[in-house]
Amino acid sequence: MVRKSKKKKSGNPLLKWDSGDVTDILASKLNQVIKFTHLPTGEMVSFKAFLTTFDDDYESKWNKTTVYGRMDPIMTFQGTERTITIGWDVVAYSAYEAYRNMQRVSLLLQMLYPVYESSGAGTADILTAAPLFKMHFMNLANEFTTDAALGTGLVGTVSGFTYSPVIEAGFYNTDDGSIERKRGKLDGKELKRIRKDFKAGAILPQAINLSCTYTVLHTQPLGWTDRGAANAAFPYGARFQKQTTGAGAEAAAKGGSSAAKASRRKILKGK
């Protein structure tokens, strides 16, 4: 008689939603999650998208030069920067989910640190990779190709995370055994580790507020050509391409009328 071996649980538990709360469906089925990837290591962590704030700032940088006898300064374009300020609540339906949330937060904060290579005993480790991120939040923080296909997120840097437990919501006490009652979702090794880590007792917040400022590093061509926008799906996937019709179509395709071209040349040359 051959015994059927039990299937081993696979995958990252911090990307799964099994708390038993109805919001699991919004995360797993509708993909309403905020996901961060640590690019040097490939580590990933997701949070349910209980948004508290979302601001997407676009700022064009210009170099301003004042010239004697000229009323207006000469403006030289440098670039356009995109910065996202995002805040969200990490809410626990149970002590088990509070434990998973604490794991998620811990991994996220660890991602702020770089990768080092050991150079041997008695010598300092060598920094080999900076802590670059990729952030993905549905279509609001995502990279779109020219055919409006969804990407895997925006490459960028994080200036830091703010971790704020919501004191009014209360805490779970790890001594009450509520985490261990989830034996169907925690294997023996993990239960053993929990008992060891929390031997002296610990508390797990029922709700945590996280926030950060994310500087986007553009990884796709943007701007305009004689055929229109380089990426008409940027930045949120709502494609819009203005069509020029009628008598002005040919001139627009060639960059406009002669008078318009001459005017643009004078502005660009600072005249």
Buried (B, 14 or more C-beta within 10 A) or exposed (E): EEEEEEEEEEEEBBBBBBBEBEBBEBBBEEBBBBBBBBBBEEBBBBBBBBBEEBEBEEEEEEEEEEEEEEEEEBEEEEEEBBBBEBBBBBBBBBBBBBBBBBEBBEBBEEBBEEBEEEEEEEEEEEEEEEBBBBBBBBBBBBBBEBEBEBBEBBBBEBEEBEBEBBEEEEBBBBEEEBBBEBEEBBEEEBBEEBEEEBEEEBBBBBBBBBBBBBBBEBEBEEEEEEEEBEBBBBBEBEBEEEEEEEEEEEBBEEEBEEEEEEEEEEEEEEE
